[in-house]
Amino acid sequence: MECTVTWTGAAGTRSGMGFVAETGSGHVLAMDGAPDAARPEHGGANLAPRPMEAVLAGTGGCTAYDVVLILRRGRHDVRGCSVKLSSERAETDPKVFTRIHMHFTVTGKGIPAAAVERAIQLSHDKYCSASIMLGKTAEITTSFELIEA
């Protein structure tokens, strides 16, 4: 896997701390820093997600993908899946994630709760490389709700 991240601030863009990532698969992701009132030249302009927000979003995408795939492979009638992630970070540098909670909402017809619980656990323990990697520094907890379609 490859990715090229380029600082856009030198190009005279609206943010002095903007970056564009071009992934190996040819997609583009914009990122920006948080505004810094004390040192505006060091901050961004809040024009795109922060890099750590992108890490958290990628983790959510990775685990939601797993959950849907595992349920579909189990021939369950999945009609929707979302995961809301909330996190805490260390107060000092490096400000790694220290806690992440993932709350899944799965919508479907006749899906047993045990199947959803199993899919989340398999993703968490075996398949989602992003959450397994973040689990090295963060306590990761999960919960879910199942909505009958």
Helices and strands as residue ranges (DSSP letters): E 3-7, G 9-11, E 18-23, E 28-32, G 40-42, H 51-73, E 77-89, E 97-109, H 113-122, I 123-127, H 129-134, E 139-148
